[in-house]
Amino acid sequence: MTIKEFQQLISQKYEKRDRERGTPATFLWFIEEVGELATALAGNDQENKVEEFGDVFAWLCTLANINQVDLEQAVQKYNSPKHLGYK
């Protein structure tokens, strides 16, 4: 699945409710998931880490959707020569 396909899947499932919630409240949900990821990263449960990375990415897609941002297009800058040497 591509980034665009996943973002579209999240849109189809949740965008109506997400738009009603709005960006500020959705951002708080995103931050909560980032906190859960931070906790998972401090532990040794690989399955939990995978789950939390998925949750963070899904909420990032939600934020992008309700703010009309195509994430696949947004990350294209990392394919430029300027970013190829980034470590």
Helices and strands as residue ranges (DSSP letters): H 3-21, H 23-41, H 46-66, H 71-74, G 75-79, H 81-84
